[in-house]
Every structure is written in structure tokens, then in C-alpha cells.
Amino acid sequence: MVCLASFVALTAMSITAGGLSLAAKADGDATSKPNIIFILTDDQDSQMDSLDYMPHLKDHMMDKGVTYKHHCCTVALCCPARATIWTGLHAHNTNVTDLKPPYGTSPKYIFQKHGYNTYHVGKFLNSHGVKNYNRPCSKGWTGSEFLLDPHAYNYKHPKMSKDYRPVRDYKGHYNTDLVAKNSFGFLKQAIKKEKPFFLTIAPVAPHNDIHGGKSYPPTPAKKYRHKFPDAKASGASWIKTLEKLGNDSVKTNDHFYRRRLQALQSVDEIIDELFARLKKNKLLENTYIFYSADNGFHISQCSQAKPVATITAHIDLAPTFARLAGVPGRKQTDGSPIHIPGKTKAIKQEHANIKFWSLKAPPHDHLGRVDNTYKALRLIGDGYSLYYSVWCNHDHELYDMTNDPHQMKNLFASGFKHNTETSNITPTTLGVTDHKLATRLDGLMFVLKSCEGHTCRKPWKALMPGSKVPTLKQALHPKGLIQHWKKTHDLEGMGLKQVANNDTSWSSDGQGKDGTDDSDWIEDDDDWLTNNDNTEWVCNSKVKASDPEDKENEARDESNDWDEEDLRDSFMEGSETWEAEDELDGIPDNTQGLGAIGGDPAWAMWT
């Protein structure tokens, strides 16, 4: 079995991540396709420790699985997050960036044509409502029962449609219990058909209760309203630029917090019953169970960051489902399959591409604070954990998430204007000035903001053609930059001369200087730096550049892609025709690479 819990805290100025759980599947019949069950909650957090109040989730999944505590929602908003989950594409490629119109057509889920029965119960996408649920229908489901807007978030009066039949009014039925009942009905049907199945269980808990055009704290089932009377959100302030909360606000937030925990008890109940039914029918040995939230939530709390091991994101879920089910993917998918220890090959990744175009949900006391448009990067590598963001007014922020998890000290508060500016990050980890670090981060964001497919997964290949740089640390090292220069520049024509016995420096007089210590140039386990041409260059040289092709390494690089075959099926099949991907997508046409002569002036910062 596999369990996967992902949560991202949605805040006004940052996206913090944590809590992705993935348990290794027990050995089952190797000849049969696995069943996949995906439990998707709405607006659940990890920062406020909601997982600690779900004993069945902990017992059945977290304690028996591998926990990925740094799973990122690339757009922390319901509809864009869900569109990303179902397609494996960034929001800039789905063009679903908000909750508002215009709306697109519903894609077709393709597992059916690969031998699966497919079922979905609960919330699907925002604005999937009583007036448009069958115009057009969401295709590709063997069975479905969707919660429909504007009643999807009404805990006591939901409305649903089963298999696109007329809408049914469930006044007096508790929303989460209704989702559970219908989910187990489809599970029973799936078991009888004796085919592999994909079942999504999507309760709206712990999202706000919305009815009558107003928003309220979530409504728990009556039997859970007494639980956790002393629970409080941990802390009463988070962003230092906001005024401190008054006692009334703190009490309101604590009540809101308790209601969220109470509402999640019905979800926890689903998990316990689900495992009992799978065990009774002897299906646990061949079933993957994923648990995730679409995005997180923030009510002015503050908590310590938890340890992380690897970085994953919502764009990785679709290719993960596809790989487990043996469904062919396509190269245009922006994500990579999540590594399951003992089952799948690990794909190294250190970055997540974060963005937000919309307004944040305004808290009661700060109705005017609605500007929440930004683009950001989350990077976790060997010795560093960074969050970098650029806002629509061109403000920049960089935080050392290891030493400053609450993002209280902006290391680039004065911007990137001072080349001599230093921070507490660079001397101990990356070993460079903030200005050099800033140029790399800006370049990485420049590519990722509009990337597609391979470029999203391996942006440094687009940024530094010719080098084998896979990480920020290696992109900052002189050796990585020189690999790129030798690939993209006519060194002889530029009058460069090789310095003997010096790998990382050159001089204008052609005599050479002491090289830079490259002891921190860490080659990864794949030994990606196999090029033995460790020569460097200085001005006034007539020595011709040597740039042997590293075919073996290129082949190894490509083999890390999850889509080994050149297949045209998409995970979510739509009406558009996608062209073959361009590895240099996002790079100006007149730019051969970073610092290329005659290129876009913006790239001069890389020279």
C-alpha cells in the first residue's frame, strides 16, 4: 500500500511545506495491476499539526509509510492546485490560475482505456456546479458522484449528481458522511468487477462551511463537536509586518482551529473503515493509498519547520499514478514520478516552482490586505534550504529556511544592488556573495516561470547548456560555469588562453593565477561530471578550445526521465495537440546561454 499526505500552508507572504507521506507497497501479485485509492482533502494544513489529531491516518499510513515532509503545492489555491494534480502540468500550462471565470472544458481521464475502472466521489473542481455539471460531462469515469457548487461546502445541505443524473438534494445529510457512504458503494462495485480500479475520495473537510453567500468555520459531525476543547493554534503572529492580533482575534482563530480539527475526525473515520474493508477483501497487498490536501491553510499560527528529505510537488502526482498503473505518459508532463523506496527509481530534484496570481482569503481584521501576487522558488539541496520570491512590485525576498523557518529575516531586504552584500547563507553553504546567488536564482525563476516538460524537471540544462550542472550549488561553482562557456562560446575567437594546471581561474596577462579551491564541487552518486577535459582559459590565447561531447552522460541524463517511450497519450486527455518539447524553452531565441554574446541584456548578470 502507499499513503501520501501532502500539505502546504497558505499564507500572505510565503508557502511552507511539509507532510507528504508515502508508504511502500507490500509484495503482491507481480502480474496484476495495482489498485489506487486517492484521498484528497480540502485546505488541510500541516503547520498547525492537524495530522497529530488524526490517529487512524497516523496508525494506518504515516507510521507504516515513508514520509515526504517537503511536498509543495505549486499554486496554493483550490482549483489551480487540483488542475495541476490531475494533469501533471504547472498552472501556467493549464491556464487554470484562479477560482473565477473563464472556465475551460473538462479533460478526459484516460485510465479506463488501460484496463482500469475509475471512480470519483466528492469535490472535483471549483465551479463544477448544479448548472454545468453535465455541460460537458467530465469524461473517463466508470462511476462518479460529484459535490456540486454552490452547495459543495454546505456541511448540512449538500447537493450531488451520480453518474450525471439529475441533481439530488441531500438536506439533513452530513457532507463528509455522505461522501464516505457513496465512496464505499463504489468500492464494493469495484471489488465485484474484479478489475484494477482507481478511486478518488474527495471530502471538502476541513474547508470553511459556505452557505447563503457567507463563510463560517467548518461544521463537524455532532459526535465530534466536544473534542479538543483546549486546542489552540500555536502562536498568534506570523508575518512581522502585520500588527499583533488582539485577544478577540486570537479567540476567534482558536475556535476556527478547533472546528477544523473536529471536522477532520470524519475524514479520519473514512481511513479506518477503508483499511478495514480492503483487509477484509484481501486487497491491501495490491493497493496504493494516497492521502493529500489540495492546498493548505493559515490562521495566524506559527510552528517549527520539520525535517525534510526530498522535494516533491503536486505536478508529480499524475505521473506517479500513471507509472504505478502502467499507463504511458507523455514528455510534456511537467512533473516526475515520486520515488517509492524499493519500488521505483529515485529522480533527483531540488526545486519547486511556486506562484500565485489571485487575492488571498482576507482575515477578519485585515480586509484591505489582498495583494498576493508573486512568483517563488523553493530549493532544498546539500547544506541549504532556501525560499526565494519576487512580488508584482519587484520586491525580492530570500529566506534561509533552516535557520529562519518563519521567514522573519529577509536576506535581500535592500535588493540586489550591492555586489558586496553578504548573508548568513552564503559563507557556510554556497560560498558566494549574495549578488552571484541572486543572479542564479533569477535565472532559474526566469526559466521555470514559463517552462514546459523537460525544462521544468531539469531547468539547469536550459540555463547552462553544455554543463552537467544539476543543482544550485554546482551552478555557482566556477567549474560548472566554465563547462557552459566552453559549450556556448568561441573561446579561440575571444582570445582566451589556457592556464596550465588550473581548473577554475584565468587572467588577462596570460600568465595564470592560483586556482579557486574546488573542494566543495560535489559530484553526485551518478558521477554526472565524466568529462575529463578540466582545462580553463585566459585572455590572449591562441589555443583552440576543446569540448568533447559526453555522450554517455547525456544518455544517462535522458534515462532519468520517467517517460522512456515517445508516446503521445496525456494523463488527462484533452482536445489540444501538443508539440514536441523544446529543451531550451524559456530562453530568449537570440541567447545561446547565460552570458552569451549578443544575447538578451538581462543575461549579462550571469557573466
Secondary structure, DSSP 8 states (H G I E B T S, - for coil): ------EEEE-SS-EEEE-EEE-------TTS--EEEEEEESS--STT-GGGG-HHHIIIIITTSEEE--EE-SS-SHHHHHHHHHH---HHHH---SSSS------EE-GGGGT-EEEEEE--STT-BTTTTTTT---S-SEEEEE-BTSTT-SSS-EEEETT-S-EE-TTS-HHHHHHHHHHHHHHHHHHHTS-EEEEEE--TTS-EEETTEEE-----GGGTTS-TT---S-S---TTS----HHHHHHHHHHHHHHHHHHHHHHHHHHHHHHHHHHTT-GGGEEEEEEESS---SS-----------EEGGGHHHHHHHHHT----TT-S------TTTS------EEEEEE-S-----TT-TT-----EEEEEEEETTEEEEEEEETT--EEEEETTT-TT----TTTT-S--TT---SSIIIII-S-HHHHHHHHHHHHHHHTT--THHHH-HHHHHSTT----SHHHHHSHHHHHHHHHHHS-TTTTTEE--TT-SS---TTSS-------TT----TT-----------EET----------HHHHHHHHHTSS--S-----SEE-S-------TTTTS-TT-SSTT-TTS-GGGGGG-
